[in-house]
Amino acid sequence: MQYEIPFSLEGAAFCFRQYTKLMEHWAAVLPLEILYVDYEELVENQEEVSRRMLAHCRLDWDAS
């Protein structure tokens, strides 16, 4: 079945299922801690979430 990605609801759903399967795969096979970031939370609390992402990458926060 071919969807006109991303121009249909079915296409968007297909992409999301593929993304979910891919992330489940990487979480299962990689010996790394994966940081999941919620877009809405990032938009609402940009500095807090950005700090969390940087800390996850072992980088320092630079306010500039």
C-alpha positions in Angstrom: 0.0 0.0 0.0 1.5 3.3 -1.1 0.6 6.5 0.8 1.2 10.0 -0.3 3.5 10.9 2.6 3.0 13.3 4.3 -0.2 14.5 2.5 -2.6 12.1 4.1 -3.6 11.0 7.6 -2.8 7.4 6.6 0.7 8.5 5.5 1.3 10.4 8.7 0.2 7.3 10.7 2.5 5.1 8.6 5.5 7.4 9.3 4.7 7.5 13.0 4.5 3.6 13.2 7.8 3.3 11.3 9.4 5.9 13.7 8.1 4.0 16.7 9.4 0.7 15.4 12.8 2.2 14.7 13.2 3.8 18.1 12.1 0.5 19.8 14.8 -1.3 17.8 17.6 1.2 18.7 16.5 1.1 22.4 16.8 -2.7 22.3 20.2 -3.0 20.6 22.2 0.0 21.6 24.0 0.1 25.0 23.1 3.8 25.3 20.6 5.8 27.3 18.2 7.4 24.8 16.8 10.8 25.8 13.2 11.3 24.7 12.2 14.9 24.2 8.5 15.9 23.9 8.2 18.8 21.4 5.4 20.5 23.3 7.4 20.4 26.5 10.4 21.8 24.6 8.3 24.7 23.3 6.8 25.5 26.7 10.0 25.1 28.7 12.7 25.7 26.2 15.6 26.5 28.6 14.8 23.6 31.0 14.5 21.0 28.3 17.6 22.4 26.4 19.6 22.1 29.7 18.4 18.5 30.1 19.4 17.7 26.5 22.9 19.2 27.0 23.4 17.4 30.3 22.5 14.2 28.6 25.2 14.9 26.0 27.6 15.9 28.8 27.8 19.4 27.6 27.7 22.6 29.6 24.9 25.2 29.4 25.9 28.5 27.8 23.3 31.2 28.4 24.5 33.2 25.4 
